[in-house]
Amino acid sequence: MSSHYKFSSHSQELKQQSKVKLTDLLNRMNEEKKIERNRNLALSVAAFSAVTVFGIILTL
């Protein structure tokens, strides 16, 4: 009987831990979008800088 009680309480704890709030997911998604946008901006600036330096070297 005690093992049944332990299993029951453990399953209730798992159910409580597995709940996910939609607002938390949306906030995490927005944070990931910001990080990805910053990475894309940095990559674009690096590519533009490389092309500019290469163009300057060719004109010399």
Secondary structure, DSSP 8 states (H G I E B T S, - for coil): -HHHHHHHHHHHHHHHHT---HHHHHHHHHHHHHHHHHHHHHHHHHHHHHHHHHHHHHH-
